[in-house]
Amino acid sequence: CARDELCLAGRYAMTENEIVAIATRFIGAWNAGGAGVVDELAAPDIVVSYTHFPTPIYGAERLKAILNQTHASFPDMQIRIDDMVAGVEGEVGRAVVAWTYIATHMQGELYGVSPGGRSVRVSGITMYRIVAGRVVEERGVSDNLSLLLQLGAVTLPQ
């Protein structure tokens, strides 16, 4: 939010450009070394859910722990925004981001696969809900079948 003191007081409606800027910066948390953006832009009680998470993640601290686990397995992860749609309704901003990440599985077992230096490219879509300049919800879907295939954890029948 351009005017932090007004945003925090809940008296400033964000613009579409601000929503785009926040979503663009926040998705960068998934980049290797990017978890610090969570402190700056996440609401303390953020809720994060993806179809491959068994339960939602509650809170900024838990999100940072998940990001750190992800970055431990994929220390070179980089996410690219393929497309974004954003808008504002009242004091609530929303953004839908289509993305692709590229990473190399270097550490830790993942889905039963030992690290082997395999490079992966995975696409997905994330929806953000933003209030008073803070991300309060991140919800998404990623192509985990593609990830599993690229890691060698599963094979398709012939």
Contact map, one row per residue, 1 for C-alpha under 8 A:
11110010000001000100000000000000000000000000000000000000000000000000000000000000000000000000000000000000000000000000000000000000000110000000000000000000000000
11110000000000000100000000000000000000000000000000000000000000000000000000000000000000000000000000000000000000000000000000000000000000000000000000000000000000
11111110000100000000000000000000000000000000000000000000000000000000000000000000000000000000000000000000000000000000000000000000000000000000000000000000000000
11111111000000000000000000000000000000000000000000000000000000000000000000000000000000000000000000000000000000000000000000000000000010000000000000000000000000
00111111100000000000000000000000000000000000000000000000000000000000000000000000000000000000000000000000000000000000000000000000000000000000000000000000000000
00111111111100000000000000000000000000000000000000000000000000000000000000000000000000000000000000000000000000000000000000000000000000000000000000000000000000
10111111111110000000000000000000000000000000000000000000000000000000000000000000000000000000000000000000000000000000000000000000000110000000000000000000000000
00011111111000000000000000000000000000000000000000000000000000000000000000000000000000000000000000000000000000000000000000000000000110000000000000000000000000
00001111111100000000000000000000000000000000000000000000000000000000000000000000000000000000000000000000000000000000000000000000000000000000000000000000000000
00000111111110000000000000000000000000000000000000000000000000000000000000000000000000000000000000000000000000000000000000000000000100000000000000000000000000
00000111111110000000000000000000000000000000000000000000000000000000000000000000000000000000000000000000000000000000000000000000000000000000000000000000000000
00100110111111000000000000000000000000000000000000000000000000000000000000000000000000000010000000000000000000000000000000000000000100000000000000000000000000
00000010011111100000000000000000000000000000000000000000000000000000000000000000000000000111000000000000000000000000000000000000000100000000000000000000000000
10000000000111110110000000000000000000000000000000000000000000000000000000000000000000010011100000000000000000000000000000000000000110000000000000000000000000
00000000000011111110000000000000000000000000000000000000000000000000000000000000000000110000000000000000000000000000000000000000000000000000000000000000000000
00000000000001111111000000000000000000000000000000000000000000000000000000000000000001110000100000000000000000000000000000000000000000000000000000000000000000
00000000000000111111100000000000000000000000000000000000000000000000000000000000000000000000000000000000000000000000000000000000000000000000000000000000000000
11000000000001111111110000000000000000000000000000000000000000000000000000000000000000000000000000000000000000000000000000000000000000000000000000000000000000
00000000000001111111111000000000000000000000000000000000000000000000000000000000000001110000111000000000000000000000000000000000010010000000000000000000000000
00000000000000011111111100000000000000000000000000000000000000000000000000000000000101000000001000000000000000000000000000000000000000000000000000000000000000
00000000000000001111111110000000000000000000000000000000000000000000000000000000000000000000000000000000000000000000000000000000000000000000000000000000000000
00000000000000000111111111000000000000001000000000000000000000000000000000000000000000000000000000000000000000000000000000000000000011100000000000000000000000
00000000000000000011111111100000000000000000000000000000000000000000000000000000000000000000001010000000000000000000000000000001000000000000000000000000000000
00000000000000000001111111110000000000000000000000000000000000000000000000000000100000000000000000000000000000000000000000000000000000000000000000000000000000
00000000000000000000111111111000000010000000000000000000000000000000000000000000000000000000000000000000000000000000000000000000000000000000000000000000000000
00000000000000000000011111111000000011001000000000000000000000000000000000000000000000000000000000000000000000000000000000000000000000100000000000000000000000
00000000000000000000001111111110000000000000000000000000000000000000000000000010000000000000000000000000000000000000000000000000000000000000000000000000000000
00000000000000000000000111111110011010000000000000000000000000000000000000000010000000000000000000000000000000000000000000000000000000000000000000000000000000
00000000000000000000000011111111111111000000000000000000000000000010000000000000000000000000000000000000000000000000000000000000000000000000000000000000000000
00000000000000000000000000111111011000000000000000000000000000000010001000001110000000000000000000000000000000000000000000000000000000000000000000000000000000
00000000000000000000000000111111111000000000000000000000000000000000001000011110000000000000000000000000000000000000000000000000000000000000000000000000000000
00000000000000000000000000001111111000000000000000000000000000000000001001111100000000000000000000000000000000000000000000000000000000000000000000000000000000
00000000000000000000000000001011111100000000000000000000000000000000001000000000000000000000000000000000000000000000000000000000000000000000000000000000000000
00000000000000000000000000011111111110000000000000000000000000000000000000000000000000000000000000000000000000000000000000000000000000000000000000000000000000
00000000000000000000000000011111111111100000000000000000000000010011000000000000000000000000000000000000000000000000000000000000000000000000000000000000000000
00000000000000000000000000001000111111110000000000000000000000000000000000000000000000000000000000000000000000000000000000000000000000000000000000000000000000
00000000000000000000000011011000011111111100000000000000000000000000000000000000000000000000000000000000000000000000000000000000000000000000000000000000000000
00000000000000000000000001001000001111111100000000000000000100110000000000000000000000000000000000000000000000000000000000000000000000000000000000000000000000
00000000000000000000000000000000001111111100000000000000000100000000000000000000000000000000000000000000000000000000000000000000000000000000000000000000000000
00000000000000000000000000000000000111111100000000000000000000000000000000000000000000000000000000000000000000000000000000000000000000000000000000000000000000
00000000000000000000010001000000000011111110000000000000000000000000000000000000000000000000000000000000000000000000000000000000000011100000000000000000000000
00000000000000000000000000000000000011111111010000000000000100000000000000000000000000000000000000000000000000000000000000000000000001110000000000000000000000
00000000000000000000000000000000000000001111110000000000001100000000000000000000000000000000000000000000000000000000000000000000000001110000000000000000000000
00000000000000000000000000000000000000000111110000000000001110000000000000000000000000000000000000000000000000000000000000000000000000000000000000000000000000
00000000000000000000000000000000000000000011111000000000011100000000000000000000000000000000000000000000000000000000000000000000000000010000000000000000000000
00000000000000000000000000000000000000000111111100000000011100000000000000000000000000000000000000000000000000000000000000000000000000111100000000000000000000
00000000000000000000000000000000000000000000111110000001111000000000000000000000000000000000000000000000000000000000000000000000000000011100000000000000000000
00000000000000000000000000000000000000000000011111000001110000100000000000000000000000000000000000000000000000000000000000000000000000001110000000000000000000
00000000000000000000000000000000000000000000001111101011100000000000000000000000000000000000000000000000000000000000000000000000000000000111000000000000000000
00000000000000000000000000000000000000000000000111111001000000000000000000000000000000000000000000000000000000000000000000000000000000000011110000000000000000
00000000000000000000000000000000000000000000000011111100000000000000000000000000000000000000000000000000000000000000000000000000000000000001110000000000000000
00000000000000000000000000000000000000000000000001111100000000000000000000000000000000000000000000000000000000000000000000000000000000000000110100000000000000
00000000000000000000000000000000000000000000000011111111000000000000000000000000000000000000000000000000000000000000000000000000000000000000000000000000000000
00000000000000000000000000000000000000000000000000111111000000000000000000000000000000000000000000000000000000000000000000000000000000000000000000000000000000
00000000000000000000000000000000000000000000000010001111100000000000000000000000000000000000000000000000000000000000000000000000000000000000000000000000000000
00000000000000000000000000000000000000000000001111001111110000000000000000000000000000000000000000000000000000000000000000000000000000000000000000000000000000
00000000000000000000000000000000000000000000001110000011111001100000000000000000000000000000000000000000000000000000000000000000000000000000000000000000000000
00000000000000000000000000000000000000000000111100000001111101100000000000000000000000000000000000000000000000000000000000000000000000000000000000000000000000
00000000000000000000000000000000000000000011111000000000111111100000000000000000000000000000000000000000000000000000000000000000000000000000000000000000000000
00000000000000000000000000000000000001100111110000000000011111110000000000000000000000000000000000000000000000000000000000000000000000000000000000000000000000
00000000000000000000000000000000000000000001000000000000001111111000000000000000000000000000000000000000000000000000000000000000000000000000000000000000000000
00000000000000000000000000000000000000000000000000000000111111111100000000000000000000000000000000000000000000000000000000000000000000000000000000000000000000
00000000000000000000000000000000000001000000000100000000111111111110000000000000000000000000000000000000000000000000000000000000000000000000000000000000000000
00000000000000000000000000000000001001000000000000000000000111111111000000000000000000000000000000000000000000000000000000000000000000000000000000000000000000
00000000000000000000000000000000000000000000000000000000000011111111100000000000000000000000000000000000000000000000000000000000000000000000000000000000000000
00000000000000000000000000000000000000000000000000000000000001111111110000000000000000000000000000000000000000000000000000000000000000000000000000000000000000
00000000000000000000000000001100001000000000000000000000000000111111111000000000000000000000000000000000000000000000000000000000000000000000000000000000000000
00000000000000000000000000000000001000000000000000000000000000011111111100000000000000000000000000000000000000000000000000000000000000000000000000000000000000
00000000000000000000000000000000000000000000000000000000000000001111111110000000000000000000000000000000000000000000000000000000000000000000000000000000000000
00000000000000000000000000000000000000000000000000000000000000000111111111100000000000000000000000000000000000000000000000000000000000000000000000000000000000
00000000000000000000000000000111100000000000000000000000000000000011111111111000000000000000000000000000000000000000000000000000000000000000000000000000000000
00000000000000000000000000000000000000000000000000000000000000000001111111100000000000000000000000000000011100000000000000000000000000000000000000000000000000
00000000000000000000000000000000000000000000000000000000000000000000111111100000000000000000000000000000111111000010000000000000000000000000000000000000000000
00000000000000000000000000000001000000000000000000000000000000000000011111111000000000000000000000000011111000000000000000000000000000000000000000000000000000
00000000000000000000000000000001000000000000000000000000000000000000011111111000000000000000000000000011110000000000000000000000000000000000000000000000000000
00000000000000000000000000000011000000000000000000000000000000000000001001111100000000000000000000000011000000000000000000000000000000000000000000000000000000
00000000000000000000000000000111000000000000000000000000000000000000001001111110000000000000000000001111000000000000000000000000000000000000000000000000000000
00000000000000000000000000000111000000000000000000000000000000000000000000011111000000000000000000001110000000000000000000000000000000000000000000000000000000
00000000000000000000000000110110000000000000000000000000000000000000000000001111100000000000000000111100000000000000000000000000000000000000000000000000000000
00000000000000000000000000000000000000000000000000000000000000000000000000000111110000000000000000111000000000000000000000000000000000000000000000000000000000
00000000000000000000000100000000000000000000000000000000000000000000000000000011111100000000000011110000000000000000000000000000000000000000000000000000000000
00000000000000000000000000000000000000000000000000000000000000000000000000000001111100000000000011110000000000000000000000000000000000000000000000000000000000
00000000000000000000000000000000000000000000000000000000000000000000000000000000111110000000000011100000000000000000000000000000000000000000000000000000000000
00000000000000000001000000000000000000000000000000000000000000000000000000000000111111000000001111000000000000000000000000000000000000000000000000000000000000
00000000000000000000000000000000000000000000000000000000000000000000000000000000001111100000001110000000000000000000000000000000000000000000000000000000000000
00000000000000010011000000000000000000000000000000000000000000000000000000000000000111110000111100000000000000000000000000000000000000000000000000000000000000
00000000000000110010000000000000000000000000000000000000000000000000000000000000000011111000111000000000000000000000000000000000000000000000000000000000000000
00000000000001110010000000000000000000000000000000000000000000000000000000000000000001111111110000000000000000000000000000000000000000000000000000000000000000
00000000000000000000000000000000000000000000000000000000000000000000000000000000000000111111100000000000000000000000000000000000000000000000000000000000000000
00000000000010000000000000000000000000000000000000000000000000000000000000000000000000011111100000000000000000000000000000000000000000000000000000000000000000
00000000000111000000000000000000000000000000000000000000000000000000000000000000000000011111100000000000000000000000000000000000001100000000000000000000000000
00000000000011000000000000000000000000000000000000000000000000000000000000000000000000011111110000000000000000000000000000000000111100000000000000000000000000
00000000000001010010000000000000000000000000000000000000000000000000000000000000000001111111111000000000000000000000000000000000111000000000000000000000000000
00000000000000000010000000000000000000000000000000000000000000000000000000000000000001110001111100000000000000000000000000000011110000000000000000000000000000
00000000000000000011001000000000000000000000000000000000000000000000000000000000000111100000111110000000000000000000000000000011100000000000000000000000000000
00000000000000000000000000000000000000000000000000000000000000000000000000000000000111000000011111000000000000000000000000001111000000000000000000000000000000
00000000000000000000001000000000000000000000000000000000000000000000000000000000111110000000001111100000000000000000000000001110000000000000000000000000000000
00000000000000000000000000000000000000000000000000000000000000000000000000000000111100000000000111110000000000000000000000111100000000000000000000000000000000
00000000000000000000000000000000000000000000000000000000000000000000000000000011111000000000000011111000000000000000000000111100000000000000000000000000000000
00000000000000000000000000000000000000000000000000000000000000000000000000000011110000000000000001111100000000000000000011110000000000000000000000000000000000
00000000000000000000000000000000000000000000000000000000000000000000000000001111000000000000000000111110000000000000000111100000000000000000000000000000000000
00000000000000000000000000000000000000000000000000000000000000000000000000001110000000000000000000011111000000000000001111000000000000000000000000000000000000
00000000000000000000000000000000000000000000000000000000000000000000000001111100000000000000000000001111100000000000001110000000000000000000000000000000000000
00000000000000000000000000000000000000000000000000000000000000000000000001111000000000000000000000000111110000000000111100000000000000000000000000000000000000
00000000000000000000000000000000000000000000000000000000000000000000000011100000000000000000000000000011111000000011111100000000000000000000000000000000000000
00000000000000000000000000000000000000000000000000000000000000000000000111100000000000000000000000000001111100000011110000000000000000000000000000000000000000
00000000000000000000000000000000000000000000000000000000000000000000000111000000000000000000000000000000111110000110000000000000000000000000000000000000000000
00000000000000000000000000000000000000000000000000000000000000000000000110000000000000000000000000000000011111000110000000000000000000000000000000000000000000
00000000000000000000000000000000000000000000000000000000000000000000000010000000000000000000000000000000001111111110000000000000000000000000000000000000000000
00000000000000000000000000000000000000000000000000000000000000000000000010000000000000000000000000000000000111111110000000000000000000000000000000000000000000
00000000000000000000000000000000000000000000000000000000000000000000000000000000000000000000000000000000000011111000000000000000000000000000000000010000100000
00000000000000000000000000000000000000000000000000000000000000000000000000000000000000000000000000000000000011111100000000000000000000000000000000000000100000
00000000000000000000000000000000000000000000000000000000000000000000000000000000000000000000000000000000000011111110000000000000000000000000000000000011100000
00000000000000000000000000000000000000000000000000000000000000000000000000000000000000000000000000000000001111011111000000000000000000000000000000000000000000
00000000000000000000000000000000000000000000000000000000000000000000000010000000000000000000000000000000111111001111110000000000000000000000000000000000000000
00000000000000000000000000000000000000000000000000000000000000000000000000000000000000000000000000000000110000000111110000000000000000000000000000000000000000
00000000000000000000000000000000000000000000000000000000000000000000000000000000000000000000000000000001110000000011111000000000000000000000000000000000000000
00000000000000000000000000000000000000000000000000000000000000000000000000000000000000000000000000000001110000000011111100000000000000000000000000000110000000
00000000000000000000000000000000000000000000000000000000000000000000000000000000000000000000000000000111100000000000111110000000000000000000000000000100000000
00000000000000000000000000000000000000000000000000000000000000000000000000000000000000000000000000001111100000000000011111000000000000000000000000100110000000
00000000000000000000000000000000000000000000000000000000000000000000000000000000000000000000000000011110000000000000001111100000000000000000000000100000000000
00000000000000000000000000000000000000000000000000000000000000000000000000000000000000000000000000011100000000000000000111110000000000000000011101100000000000
00000000000000000000000000000000000000000000000000000000000000000000000000000000000000000000000001111000000000000000000011111000000000000000011000000000000000
00000000000000000000000000000000000000000000000000000000000000000000000000000000000000000000000001110000000000000000000001111100000000000001111000000000000000
00000000000000000000000000000000000000000000000000000000000000000000000000000000000000000000000111100000000000000000000000111110000000000001110000000000000000
00000000000000000000000000000000000000000000000000000000000000000000000000000000000000000000000111100000000000000000000000011111000000000111100000000000000000
00000000000000000000000000000000000000000000000000000000000000000000000000000000000000000000011110000000000000000000000000001111100000001111000000000000000000
00000000000000000000001000000000000000000000000000000000000000000000000000000000000000000000011100000000000000000000000000000111110000111110000000000000000000
00000000000000000000000000000000000000000000000000000000000000000000000000000000000000000001111000000000000000000000000000000011111000111100000000000000000000
00000000000000000010000000000000000000000000000000000000000000000000000000000000000000000001110000000000000000000000000000000001111111111000000000000000000000
00000000000000000000000000000000000000000000000000000000000000000000000000000000000000000011100000000000000000000000000000000000111111110000000000000000000000
10000011010111000000000000000000000000000000000000000000000000000000000000000000000000000011000000000000000000000000000000000000011111000000000000000000000000
10010011000001000010010000000000000000001000000000000000000000000000000000000000000000000000000000000000000000000000000000000000011111100000000000000000000000
00000000000000000000010000000000000000001110000000000000000000000000000000000000000000000000000000000000000000000000000000000000011111110000000000000000000000
00000000000000000000010001000000000000001110010000000000000000000000000000000000000000000000000000000000000000000000000000000001111011111100000000000000000000
00000000000000000000000000000000000000000110111000000000000000000000000000000000000000000000000000000000000000000000000000000001111001111100000000000000000000
00000000000000000000000000000000000000000000011100000000000000000000000000000000000000000000000000000000000000000000000000000011110000111110000000000000000000
00000000000000000000000000000000000000000000011110000000000000000000000000000000000000000000000000000000000000000000000000000111100000111111000000000000000000
00000000000000000000000000000000000000000000000111000000000000000000000000000000000000000000000000000000000000000000000000000111000000001111100000000000000000
00000000000000000000000000000000000000000000000011100000000000000000000000000000000000000000000000000000000000000000000000011110000000000111110000000000000000
00000000000000000000000000000000000000000000000001110000000000000000000000000000000000000000000000000000000000000000000000011100000000000011111000000000000000
00000000000000000000000000000000000000000000000001110000000000000000000000000000000000000000000000000000000000000000000001111000000000000001111100000000000000
00000000000000000000000000000000000000000000000000000000000000000000000000000000000000000000000000000000000000000000000001110000000000000000111111100000000000
00000000000000000000000000000000000000000000000000010000000000000000000000000000000000000000000000000000000000000000000001000000000000000000011111110000000000
00000000000000000000000000000000000000000000000000000000000000000000000000000000000000000000000000000000000000000000000000000000000000000000001111111000000000
00000000000000000000000000000000000000000000000000000000000000000000000000000000000000000000000000000000000000000000000001000000000000000000001111111100000000
00000000000000000000000000000000000000000000000000000000000000000000000000000000000000000000000000000000000000000000000111000000000000000000001111111110000000
00000000000000000000000000000000000000000000000000000000000000000000000000000000000000000000000000000000000000100000000000000000000000000000000111111111110000
00000000000000000000000000000000000000000000000000000000000000000000000000000000000000000000000000000000000000000000000000000000000000000000000011111111111100
00000000000000000000000000000000000000000000000000000000000000000000000000000000000000000000000000000000000000000000011100000000000000000000000001111111100000
00000000000000000000000000000000000000000000000000000000000000000000000000000000000000000000000000000000000000001000010100000000000000000000000000111111110000
00000000000000000000000000000000000000000000000000000000000000000000000000000000000000000000000000000000000000001000000000000000000000000000000000011111111000
00000000000000000000000000000000000000000000000000000000000000000000000000000000000000000000000000000000000000111000000000000000000000000000000000011111111000
00000000000000000000000000000000000000000000000000000000000000000000000000000000000000000000000000000000000000000000000000000000000000000000000000011011111100
00000000000000000000000000000000000000000000000000000000000000000000000000000000000000000000000000000000000000000000000000000000000000000000000000001001111110
00000000000000000000000000000000000000000000000000000000000000000000000000000000000000000000000000000000000000000000000000000000000000000000000000001000011111
00000000000000000000000000000000000000000000000000000000000000000000000000000000000000000000000000000000000000000000000000000000000000000000000000000000001111
00000000000000000000000000000000000000000000000000000000000000000000000000000000000000000000000000000000000000000000000000000000000000000000000000000000000111
